[in-house]
């Protein structure tokens, strides 16, 4: 895979695709959106995570809301939080200044010697599917490309549990993530919104009233809206 700037898709779209391809198409092809309690709470949690200033704590540099991109995988987005752990023999030294200045202090050491931890914030609790893990892994793929480093793990913080879960970025998860990225680009290229498949998860979807999975399974929302407009003009 290789992409230009115009082909980049949001990292968050990968989670939408895994949850429901139709939801993903409604958001990223038809540009539809609606909030519900769960999405609103999620936005608030992300805002809290991203609003703080970059800090240094116990020798660990913490940056927030860091822009990410990858031309290799065609991704763009932001990382909620990234922890930058210096090499073990430098942990006891004072770390001051901006991240760029801090790294410059250690210019004799390669950034590859650092432990870089992307941390993704979620409002609920761990999911049965891979959506959160894939989103985190995609962030790591972007960081690896941008910084020319290797990232072996990341963290998922769940607001409902108030707990951080370690995610090992092994080859299996990386391949799942790459496959999902390819599926995402295929969906965007096709320009087609998949048909609705009504199921239990539909009840928690903020787009339920726009998708109408029980009543309009054979038509995209855009087609339905056009029908309503044409009817009103008669």
C-alpha positions as CSV (number, residue, x, y, z in Angstrom):
1,X,0.0,0.0,0.0
2,X,1.1,3.6,-0.7
3,X,-1.1,6.7,-0.7
4,X,-1.0,10.4,-1.2
5,X,-2.3,13.2,1.0
6,X,-5.7,13.2,-0.6
7,X,-6.3,9.5,0.1
8,X,-5.8,9.6,3.9
9,X,-8.7,8.2,6.0
10,X,-9.3,8.8,9.7
11,X,-7.8,6.2,12.0
12,X,-11.1,6.3,13.9
13,X,-12.8,5.0,10.8
14,X,-11.3,1.6,11.4
15,X,-13.3,1.2,14.6
16,X,-16.4,2.2,12.8
17,X,-15.7,-0.4,10.0
18,X,-15.3,-3.2,12.5
19,X,-18.4,-2.3,14.4
20,X,-20.5,-2.0,11.3
21,X,-19.5,-1.4,7.6
22,X,-22.8,0.4,7.0
23,X,-22.2,2.8,9.9
24,X,-18.7,3.4,8.6
25,X,-20.0,4.3,5.1
26,X,-22.8,6.5,6.5
27,X,-20.1,8.5,8.4
28,X,-17.3,8.6,6.0
29,X,-19.0,8.4,2.6
30,X,-22.4,10.0,3.2
31,X,-21.1,12.4,5.9
32,X,-23.9,11.7,8.4
33,X,-23.5,11.9,12.1
34,X,-25.6,11.9,15.3
35,X,-24.7,11.8,18.9
36,X,-26.2,9.7,21.7
37,X,-25.4,9.3,25.3
38,X,-22.4,7.0,24.7
39,X,-20.8,9.0,21.9
40,X,-21.3,12.3,23.9
41,X,-19.6,10.7,27.0
42,X,-16.8,9.4,24.7
43,X,-16.2,12.9,23.3
44,X,-16.0,14.3,26.8
45,X,-13.5,11.7,27.9
46,X,-11.3,12.4,24.9
47,X,-11.6,16.1,25.5
48,X,-10.3,15.6,29.1
49,X,-7.5,13.4,27.9
50,X,-6.4,15.8,25.2
51,X,-6.9,19.1,27.0
52,X,-4.0,18.9,29.4
53,X,-0.6,20.3,28.7
54,X,2.4,18.1,27.9
55,X,4.1,17.3,31.1
56,X,7.0,15.3,32.6
57,X,6.4,12.9,35.4
58,X,9.0,10.7,37.0
59,X,11.3,11.2,34.0
60,X,8.5,10.2,31.6
61,X,7.5,12.8,29.0
62,X,3.7,12.9,28.3
63,X,2.3,14.5,25.1
64,X,-1.4,14.9,24.3
65,X,-3.4,15.2,21.1
66,X,-0.4,14.4,18.8
67,X,-1.2,14.5,15.1
68,X,-0.5,11.3,13.3
69,X,-0.3,10.3,9.6
70,X,0.9,7.5,7.4
71,X,1.4,7.6,3.6
72,X,2.2,3.9,3.6
73,X,-1.2,3.0,5.0
74,X,-3.1,6.1,4.1
75,X,-4.1,7.1,7.6
76,X,-4.5,10.4,9.5
77,X,-5.6,11.1,13.0
78,X,-4.4,12.0,16.5
79,X,-3.1,10.1,19.5
80,X,-4.9,10.9,22.8
81,X,-1.7,10.5,24.9
82,X,1.8,9.3,24.2
83,X,4.3,8.4,26.9
84,X,8.0,8.8,26.1
85,X,10.1,6.6,28.4
86,X,13.8,7.4,28.1
87,X,16.4,4.7,28.1
88,X,16.8,3.1,31.5
89,X,20.2,4.5,32.1
90,X,18.8,8.0,31.7
91,X,15.6,7.7,33.7
92,X,17.2,9.2,36.8
93,X,18.3,12.3,35.1
94,X,16.3,15.5,35.1
95,X,14.1,15.9,32.0
96,X,13.1,19.4,31.2
97,X,11.8,21.5,28.3
98,X,9.7,20.6,25.3
99,X,9.7,17.1,23.9
100,X,12.0,18.2,21.1
101,X,14.4,19.8,23.6
102,X,14.2,16.7,25.8
103,X,15.1,14.4,22.9
104,X,17.9,16.9,21.9
105,X,19.3,16.5,25.4
106,X,19.8,12.8,24.6
107,X,21.0,13.4,21.0
108,X,23.8,10.8,21.6
109,X,21.1,8.2,22.0
110,X,18.8,7.0,19.2
111,X,15.1,7.6,19.6
112,X,14.9,3.9,18.9
113,X,16.3,3.4,22.4
114,X,13.2,5.0,23.9
115,X,10.0,3.2,24.9
116,X,7.1,4.9,23.2
117,X,3.6,4.1,24.4
118,X,0.5,5.3,22.6
119,X,-2.5,5.4,24.9
120,X,-6.1,5.4,23.6
121,X,-9.0,6.5,25.8
122,X,-12.4,4.8,25.7
123,X,-15.5,5.6,27.7
124,X,-16.8,2.0,28.3
125,X,-15.1,-1.3,28.9
126,X,-13.1,-3.8,26.9
127,X,-15.0,-5.0,23.8
128,X,-15.4,-8.5,22.5
129,X,-14.2,-7.4,19.0
130,X,-10.8,-6.0,18.0
131,X,-12.0,-2.5,17.2
132,X,-10.1,-0.7,20.0
133,X,-7.0,-2.8,19.6
134,X,-6.9,-2.2,15.9
135,X,-7.3,1.6,16.4
136,X,-4.4,1.6,18.8
137,X,-2.3,-0.6,16.6
138,X,-2.9,1.8,13.6
139,X,-1.7,4.7,15.8
140,X,1.5,2.7,16.5
141,X,2.0,2.0,12.7
142,X,1.8,5.8,12.1
143,X,4.3,6.5,14.9
144,X,6.7,3.9,13.6
145,X,6.6,5.4,10.1
146,X,6.9,9.0,11.4
147,X,9.7,8.4,13.9
148,X,11.5,5.4,12.3
149,X,11.1,3.4,15.5
150,X,9.6,0.1,16.6
151,X,6.7,0.1,19.1
152,X,6.0,-3.2,20.8
153,X,2.9,-2.3,22.9
154,X,0.3,0.3,23.8
155,X,-2.3,0.9,26.4
156,X,-6.1,1.2,26.3
157,X,-7.7,3.2,29.1
158,X,-11.4,2.5,29.8
159,X,-13.3,5.2,31.6
160,X,-15.9,2.9,33.0
161,X,-13.3,0.6,34.5
162,X,-10.8,3.4,35.3
163,X,-8.1,1.0,34.3
164,X,-5.3,0.8,31.7
165,X,-5.0,-2.4,29.7
166,X,-1.7,-3.3,28.0
167,X,-2.0,-4.4,24.3
168,X,0.9,-6.3,22.8
169,X,1.3,-5.2,19.2
170,X,2.2,-8.7,17.9
171,X,2.2,-9.8,14.3
172,X,-1.3,-11.2,14.5
173,X,-2.8,-7.8,15.6
174,X,-0.6,-6.0,13.0
175,X,-1.9,-8.2,10.2
176,X,-5.5,-7.8,11.4
177,X,-5.0,-4.0,11.4
178,X,-3.4,-3.9,8.0
179,X,-6.3,-6.0,6.6
180,X,-8.8,-3.7,8.1
181,X,-7.0,-0.7,6.7
182,X,-7.2,-2.3,3.2
183,X,-10.9,-3.0,3.7
184,X,-11.5,0.6,4.7
185,X,-9.8,2.0,1.6
186,X,-11.7,-0.5,-0.6
187,X,-15.0,0.7,0.9
188,X,-14.1,4.4,0.3
189,X,-13.0,3.6,-3.3
190,X,-16.2,1.7,-4.0
191,X,-18.4,4.7,-3.0
192,X,-21.1,2.3,-2.0
193,X,-23.0,2.1,1.3
194,X,-23.6,-1.5,2.4
195,X,-27.1,-2.7,3.1
196,X,-28.3,-2.7,6.6
197,X,-28.1,-5.9,8.7
198,X,-30.3,-5.4,11.7
199,X,-28.9,-6.9,15.0
200,X,-28.6,-6.3,18.7
201,X,-25.7,-3.8,18.2
202,X,-28.0,-1.5,16.2
203,X,-29.7,-0.4,19.4
204,X,-26.5,1.2,20.7
205,X,-25.6,2.9,17.4
206,X,-26.0,6.7,17.4
207,X,-27.0,6.5,13.7
208,X,-30.0,4.2,14.3
209,X,-32.6,6.8,13.3
210,X,-30.6,7.7,10.2
211,X,-29.8,4.2,9.2
212,X,-33.3,2.8,9.8
213,X,-32.0,-0.8,9.7
214,X,-35.4,-2.4,10.0
215,X,-37.3,-0.3,7.5
216,X,-34.8,0.7,4.8
217,X,-32.4,-2.2,4.5
218,X,-32.4,-2.1,0.7
219,X,-31.7,1.6,0.3
220,X,-28.9,3.9,1.4
221,X,-29.8,6.8,3.5
222,X,-29.0,9.2,0.7
223,X,-31.5,7.4,-1.5
224,X,-34.1,7.6,1.2
225,X,-33.6,11.3,1.7
226,X,-33.9,11.9,-2.0
227,X,-37.2,10.0,-2.0
228,X,-38.5,12.2,0.8
229,X,-37.4,15.4,-1.0
230,X,-39.1,14.3,-4.2
231,X,-42.2,13.3,-2.4
232,X,-42.4,16.7,-0.7
233,X,-42.1,18.5,-4.0
234,X,-45.1,16.7,-5.5
